[in-house]
Amino acid sequence: MSLLRHYRIVDGYRLGRLHRILRHRAGLTQEALALKCGVGRWKIVKLEAGKLDDLRVGDVERSLGALDARLDVRAWYHGAAGDRLLDQRHAALVGAAVELLRAYGWRAQVEVSFSNYGDRGSMDVLGWHAPSRALVVEEVKSEIGSIEGTLRPFDVKYRLAATIARDRLDGIRP
């Protein structure tokens, strides 16, 4: 039984239609794509017809990968409850960081969002220590998927930190 169809997590018609369009844009026949990605032609035919019952997730991923696309399957649990479960470790780390800052006399805010001339994002922790006139921006990760994916947005946060702090933390002049 196919995971894709059994759990109704994928709209077969939409997936098949997109696959066919991408294959045509790539100038490939079904046979050429099947050879390129190592998936039987009959599976390409079924995929493009939106009939996912006999297809394996790996076959669909390989076929889409050969077309410079990817399959994104997500699990849902009671609305946002799944996200909260996944976020528990991150929230605990943020909480510990804020407690530590406050214990040493820092003012701290969490999830400080910003939008500044096209630069958008949020800071996990923004802290201000008035006696030393120090400002801290913390990016908290419970798992590191990509160092580059963490550092690039952090550069924006670092560059905008003083401006955001002035707007968000009353009475500071970093």
C-alpha positions in Angstrom: 0.0 0.0 0.0 1.3 3.4 -0.9 2.1 5.8 1.9 1.2 8.6 -0.5 -2.4 7.5 -1.1 -3.2 5.6 2.1 -2.8 8.6 4.3 -4.2 11.1 1.8 -1.3 13.4 2.3 -0.8 14.1 -1.3 -3.2 15.5 -3.9 -2.4 12.9 -6.7 -4.0 15.0 -9.4 -2.0 18.1 -8.6 1.3 16.1 -8.1 0.8 14.3 -11.4 0.0 17.5 -13.3 3.1 19.3 -11.9 5.3 16.4 -12.7 4.1 16.3 -16.3 4.6 20.0 -16.7 8.1 19.8 -15.3 9.0 16.9 -17.5 7.8 18.7 -20.6 9.8 21.8 -19.6 12.9 19.6 -19.3 12.2 18.3 -22.8 12.1 14.7 -21.6 9.9 11.9 -22.7 8.5 9.5 -20.0 11.0 6.9 -21.2 14.0 9.3 -21.0 13.0 10.4 -17.5 12.6 6.8 -16.4 16.1 6.0 -17.6 17.5 9.2 -16.0 16.1 8.6 -12.5 16.0 4.8 -12.4 12.3 4.5 -12.0 10.2 2.3 -14.2 8.3 4.1 -17.0 5.0 2.6 -15.8 5.6 4.4 -12.5 6.0 7.7 -14.4 2.8 7.0 -16.3 0.9 6.3 -13.0 2.4 9.3 -11.3 1.4 11.7 -14.0 -2.1 10.2 -14.1 -2.4 11.0 -10.3 -2.7 7.3 -9.5 -0.3 6.9 -6.5 -1.6 3.6 -5.0 1.3 1.4 -6.2 4.1 4.0 -6.0 6.8 4.2 -3.3 7.8 7.6 -1.8 11.4 7.0 -2.9 10.4 6.5 -6.5 8.4 9.8 -6.6 11.3 11.6 -4.9 13.8 10.3 -7.5 11.6 11.2 -10.4 11.0 14.7 -9.0 14.7 15.1 -8.2 15.6 14.4 -11.8 13.3 17.3 -12.7 15.0 19.6 -10.1 12.0 19.4 -7.8 11.4 17.7 -4.4 8.6 16.0 -2.6 7.6 17.6 0.7 5.5 15.3 2.9 4.5 16.7 6.3 2.9 15.0 9.2 0.1 16.8 11.1 -1.0 16.2 14.7 -4.0 18.0 16.2 -3.4 21.2 14.4 -0.5 23.1 15.9 0.1 20.6 18.6 2.6 18.7 16.5 4.6 21.9 16.0 4.6 22.5 19.7 6.0 19.0 20.3 8.7 19.5 17.8 9.6 22.9 19.3 9.8 21.8 23.0 13.6 21.5 23.1 14.0 24.9 21.4 11.6 26.5 23.8 13.4 25.0 26.8 16.7 26.4 25.5 15.3 29.8 24.9 13.8 29.8 28.4 17.1 28.8 30.0 18.9 31.6 28.1 16.4 34.2 29.2 16.6 33.0 32.8 20.4 33.3 32.8 20.4 36.8 31.3 17.8 38.0 33.8 19.7 36.5 36.7 22.6 38.7 35.7 20.5 41.9 35.4 19.7 41.8 31.7 16.4 42.8 30.1 15.4 40.2 27.6 12.7 39.6 25.1 12.0 36.5 23.0 10.9 36.0 19.4 11.5 39.6 18.5 10.3 39.9 15.0 11.4 42.6 12.6 10.9 44.0 9.1 13.4 46.6 8.0 13.5 47.6 4.3 13.1 44.1 3.0 15.1 42.4 5.8 12.6 40.3 7.8 13.0 37.7 10.5 12.9 37.2 14.2 15.5 37.0 17.0 15.2 34.2 19.4 16.5 36.3 22.3 17.3 40.1 22.3 18.9 41.3 25.5 20.1 44.6 26.9 22.4 45.1 29.9 22.2 48.8 30.9 25.2 49.0 33.3 27.6 47.8 30.6 25.6 49.1 27.7 25.8 45.7 26.1 23.4 44.2 23.6 23.0 40.5 22.8 21.2 38.7 20.0 20.9 35.0 20.5 20.0 32.5 17.8 19.0 29.3 19.6 19.1 25.9 17.8 18.2 22.6 19.3 19.3 20.9 16.1 21.7 22.2 13.5 20.6 21.4 10.0 22.8 23.9 8.1 25.5 26.2 9.5 25.2 28.4 6.4 21.4 28.5 6.8 21.9 29.8 10.4 24.8 32.2 9.8 23.4 34.1 6.8 20.2 35.3 8.5 22.2 35.9 11.7 24.3 38.5 9.9 21.1 40.5 9.2 20.1 40.3 12.8 23.5 41.5 13.9 23.5 44.4 11.5 20.0 45.5 12.6 20.3 44.7 16.3 20.9 48.2 17.6 18.0 49.7 15.6 15.6 46.9 16.6 16.6 47.2 20.3 16.0 51.0 20.3 12.5 50.3 19.0 11.7 47.4 21.2 13.5 47.9 24.5 12.4 51.3 26.0 15.1 53.7 27.1 18.1 52.0 25.6 20.8 53.7 23.6 23.2 51.0 22.4 
